[in-house]
């Protein structure tokens, strides 16, 4: 009776006490990108602080925001995903509130004609950076709750698209075309990974692409960006100024760069060298090898996140899996656009390079997203270990059983213990000419030997 009466609670307790493990590849890639960002912001911004601010102004700000991001990441890493899921509906409401508050006088702040920031006193915060992660969490919760409906019905598929269009409408009023494109791309990608019927997706895509293209060329400055992207050297001192200087920086880097800190283009030639065009500085100072290093780190981070999301979905932990998919899409798309702009592959857009570019809002929210991703990896590892332990117990593994040296000796034939076992067998095994059937107590007794 002791083997049955006490082992099962002990085994259950041990299953509940099993912990997880943060994915070392995700953690390593994130730390490497953040460290590289500190070095390159310090190099790229040394001439951008101005006389009054000093050469280390932007580096100091970047390190301060990175420290704040680490705090947010630590909080996300210690927060249970089931708690996050409970408030997913409120997070969606928070997305709309954040995008509307920038238009409130006294709270919203305008820079170069765009109202994208709120004034926090000590600094300005770009609300769309928080909206990205909040929206991904809500969409992950929605796909978990309505995964079958999304794959089978039009209304379930169109609802997240309608929410995305609502967010895009507020973003275009700021205006912020780059973030609008990113939100739509993340929505489409998560719907596809969530099992949406692909033929149904073609309709909204075929309707939305021409409309979005028309909006893109409606404003003269956006049209100039497209035309200057096609031939930046036609107007190198006006519309093509940023791209031509970025291409000159990339060309000077050649294979191994001109050396860390030796960039010429960052010396007031390349605009926003520490933010939007930091990849051009990396290419100039570290060369083709440095570009490959950055691309490789992003590929590792994104690839591992997709792998983690797939493993979570296979384990039927859909909410965690869709969060991993969403964060992976966010980092992959934003880094692709930023690198593409710096290399002249895409028209100029104001998207930072995640974890590397200087930018308080982007650094804070990207660190928080990475912390959430690490939490997904921790809970996946915990669930995998719990499943492995339950399978071992189900297969008859002696979990919690004393080691062989501490087990009682097997009684010899004719001994008192042997006679006691025989009497126990007579009590619990009926006769009637049928093969004996062992009871649970006798089976436990046999296993204890």
N, C-alpha and C positions, 0 to 999 in steps of 0.2 A: 504493500500500500504506500510505503514511503516513496518508492520510485515514481508512482503515478501521482501521488498527492502533492509532491513538492517540486518535481522537475518542471512541470508544465508552467507554473507561475514564474519560476526562475527563467525559463526560456523566453517567455513573453516579455519579462522585464529586460532581458538582454537585447531582444530585438528593438525595443523602444529606445534603449540607451545607445544604439549604434549611431555613430556620427558620419558625416560625409568628408569630402576632401575637395578643396578648390583645385580646379584644373590648372596644372602647372604651365601648360602651353599658353593658355589664355592669359594667365598672370604674367608670365615671362614676356610675351609679346606686348602687353599693355605697358609694363614697366620700361621695356626697351624703347617704345615709341615716345613715352613721356620724357625719358632721360634725353633722347635725341632732340626732342622739342625744346627742352631747356637750353641745350648747347646751341642749337641753331637760332633760337630767338635771341639769345645773348649775342650771337655773331651778327645776325641780320639787322637788329635794332640798334646797334651801337651808334649809328649816325642818324637815327630817327627820333631821338628823344628831345632834340632841341637844346638851345643854350641854357634855358632856365631849368628844364627838367633833368638834364644830365644824361650821359650816355647809357646809364643802366636803368633808366626809368621803366622801359617796357619789360625788361627782364625781371625787375623787382615785382612789377604787377603780375607778370605771368607766374612767377613762383608763388606769390600769395594766392592767386586763384587756383593754382594747382594744389596747394595745401588745403584750400577749401574743398576742392574736388575730391581729395583723398578722404576727407571727413564724410562727405556724402557717399562715397563708395563704401566706406566702412559701415555706415548705417545700412545701406542696401544689402551688403553681404551678410548682415546679421538679422535681416527681416524675413520672416517666413512668407513664402509666396502665397499661401492661402490667405494671409492677412491682406496682402496687396490685392488679391482678386476680389475680396469682399468690398473694396472701395472703388472698383473699376468704373462704375457708373458715375461716381463723383469726380473721378479723374477726367472723364469726358467733359463734364460740365466745366471743370477747371480749364480745359483747353480753350473753350469759347470765352470764358471770363478773362483769361490772360491776353487773348487777341483783341478783346474789346477795351481793356483797361488802358491800352496805349493811346486811345483817342480821348481819354478823360483829361481835361485841362488841369495842369498842376501835377499830374502823375506821369502822363506820357511825355516822351521827349523826342524831338525831331532832330535828325542829323542829315544834312545834304538833301533836304526835302522829303525824307522818308521817316515815318513815325513807326519805329519798330522797337523802341526801348521804353522802359520805365525807369524813373529816377529814384534810386534807393538812398540817395544822400552821399554815401561814400563812393558809389559807382553807379553805372547804368547797366541794366540787365535787358538783354534781348529775349523777349518772351517766347518767341518761336522755338528757341532751343529747348525750353522746358516742355513745350507743346509736343515736340517730336517724341519724347520718351513717354509722356502721359498718353498720347494717342496710340502708341504701339502697345502699351499695357491694356488699354481698353479694347483694341482690336483683337488682341490675343484672347481676352476673356470672351469676346463675342464669338470668335471662331470656335472656341471650345464649346460654348453653349449651343451653337446652331450649326455645327459642322455638317450634319446630315442635310439640314435645310439649305445651306449654302450650296451644296453640291446638287440639290434636286429642284430648287424653286427659284424663280426670278426675284420675288420680294426680299428673300434673305440675302441674296447676292447684292441687290441694289442698295440696301440700307447702308452698309459701310461706305459705298461709293457716294451716296448722298451726304453722309457725314463729312467725307473728305472734301466734297465740293463746297460744303458750307465753310469749312476751315479755309479752303483756297480762296473763297470770296472775301473773307476777312483779310487774308494775307495780301491779296491783290489791291485791297484798299489802302495798304500801308505805304507803298507797294513793295512786295517781295516775291519776285517771279521765281527765283532760284529755290527758295523753300517750298513754294507752291508745287513746283515740279517734283521736288523730293517727296513731299507728302503723297502725291498721286502715285508716284512710282512705288513707294513702300506699300501703299494700299493694294495696288495691283499684284505686287510680288507676294504679299502675305495671303491674298485670296487664292492665288495659284497654288501656293504651298499648302493652303488649307483645304485643297481638294475641290475647288470650284469647277463647274463644268466648263471646259475650255471653249466650246462653240458659243456659249452664252457670253463669254468675255469679249468676243470679237465685236459684238454690236456696240457696247459702250466705248471700246477703244477706237473703232472706226469713226464714231461720232465725235469723241472727245479730242482726238489728235488734231483735226482741222480747226476746231474751235480754239484750242489752246495755241495753235500756231498763229491764228489770226490775232489773238490777244497779244502774242509775243511781238508781232510786227506793228501793232496798233500805235505804240509809243515810238516816237522818232529815235530816242536814245537807244532803245532795244534794237531797232532796225540798223542803226549805225554799228552796234556791236556785231551783228551778223555779217554785215558787209566788210567791216574791218577784219573780222576773223578770216574771211575768204582771201583777203589780200591786205595784210597789215602794212606792207611797205608802200602802198599807194598813198597813205597819209600818215607817215611815221611820227609826226609831231603833234597830231591831234587825236583822231579816233583810234589810230593804231599804235599810240605811244606805249601803252602798257605791254602789249603783246610783243612789239619789236624789241623792247628792252629785255623782256623775259627770254625771248629767243636768243638774243645776244649773250645773255648770261648762260643759257644752256650750251650754246656753242663754245664758249670759252672753257667750259669744264672739261671737255673731251673725255678721256677714259678715267682718270683718277683725280681730276679737279686741280684748281690752282692752289689749294691748301686752305685749311680751316682759318677763317678770319680774313682771307686775302681777296674776297670778292670786291670788284670795282662797281658793279651795277647797283649794289645796295647803297652806295654813297650818293644818295639823293637822285639817282637816275631811275631806279625801279620803284614805282609807287607801291605802297603797302607791302614792302619787302618782308616784314615780320608777320604778316597775316595772310592775305590772299595769295601772295606770290612768294611764299617762303620756299616752295619747291624749286623755284628757279635759282634761288640762292644755294640750296643744297646741291643742285646740279652743277653750279659754277664752282663751288668750293670742294665738293666731294666727287664730282664727275659722274660718269656712267655707273661706276661701282656704288656710289652713294644712292643714286636713284634706284638701282636694283635692290639695295638693302632695304630702303623704305617700302618699295613695292612688295618685297618678300615678307616683311613684317606684317603688312596689312593682309597679304594673302594667308599667312599663318593664322592671324587673329580671326579673319572672316571665315576661313575654311574650318577652323576648329569650332566656331560658333554654329555653323551649319551642321557639322557632324553632331554636336551636342543636341541641337534641336531635333535632328532625325532620331537619335537614340531616345530622347524623351518621348517623342510621338510613338515610337515602337513600344515603349513601356506604358503607353496610354496616359502619360502625363502631358496632356495636350497644352494646357495653359503655359507651362514652363517651356515646352518645345516651341510654341508660337512666339513667345517672348524672345527666345534665342534667334529664331528666324528674323524677327523684326529688327533687333539690334544689329544682326549681321547685314541685313539689307541696308540699313541706315549708314553704317560705317563704310560698307562697300561702295554704295552709290555716291556718297559725299566725297570720299577719298578719290574715287574715279573721276568725278567732275573736277575736283581741285587740281589733280595731277594733269588731267587733260587740258585744262585751261592754261596751266603753266607751260605745257609742251606744245601749245598751239593746235591741239586736236579738237577743242571745243570752244565755243564763243565765251567771252569773259563773263563770269558770274561771281557774285560775292559769297562764295562758300569757302569756309576755312578747311584746312587739312586737320582732321580729328587728332587730338592729343599732341599735335606738333605746333600748329599755328598759335600765335598769341591772340587771345580773345577770351575775356573772362567768362561770358555766358557759355560759349562753346566748350571751354575747358571744364567748367563745373558740370555741365549736363552730360558730356561724354564720359567723364569719370563716374558719374552716377549710373549711367547705362552699363559701363563695364562692371561696376559693382553688382548690378542686378544680374548681369550675365554670369558672373562668378557665383552668385547665389544659386542660379539655376544649376550650375555644374556641381555645387555642393549637395544640393538636394537630390540630384540624379545619382550621384555616387552613394549617398545614404540609402536611397531606395534600392539601388542595385545590390548593396551589401545585405540589406534586409531580405530581399528576395532570395539571395544565395543562401542565407542562414535558414530561412523557412524551408527551402528545398532540401537542405542537408538534414534538417530535423524530420521532414516528411520521408526522407529516404532511410531513416533509421539511424542517423548519426547520433552518437552519444553526447549531445550537447549538455553540459553541466554535470555529466557523470564523473565520479572520481577517477583519477588515473589508475592504470592497471596495478601499480604497486600498492595502492590503498584499497583495492577491491578485496572482498573476502575470498578465502581459498575455496576451490571447488570441493565439496564433500566427497569422501571415498565411499565406495559401496559398502553397505553394512553399518556405516556410522550413524550416530543419532541424527545428524542433519539429513542424511540420505533417507532414513526412515520417516523423518518429519516431512520431507518432500513427497514421499510416497503417500503418506496419509493425506497431505494437501491435495495431491492429484486425485485420490479417491473421493475427496469431498467435492471437488469442483468439476470432475469429469464424469458425466453420466455413462452408464453402460448401455444396455438394451441392444447389444450386438453391433453397435455402430462404431465407426472409428472415433477415437477420443478427440474432443475439441478443447483446446486450451483456452482458459479464461484470460482476461486482460491482466489479472493479478499474477497468474502463473507465467504469462509471457514476460511481464516486467521482471519477475524473479529470475527467469532464465537469462534475460539480457544483462541483469546485474552481475551475473557470474562471468 
